[in-house]
Amino acid sequence: MAADPAWLEKMRSIGSITRRSGDRVHEGRDDNGDRYKATTDELGNTVTERAGDRQDVTINAPHLRQVSTTLEER
């Protein structure tokens, strides 16, 4: 059973209007003239690969809230 081509095209275009999904890559040179490549994922975490096999990682962890519960025996 084949799907409707118009419906398939509509499904392929979801999310392409507002924000591009997937990783964003930025390449360039730093102040010292060394090359770098920064990759930012959808959650905002960034991995920067630098010359000499070095990597810098910036992780944007969500804020967590701890909730305590007590159990009462009846």
Secondary structure, DSSP 8 states (H G I E B T S, - for coil): ----HHHHHHHHTTTTTT---S-EEEEEE-TTS-EEEEEE-TTS-EEEEETTTEEEEE----------------
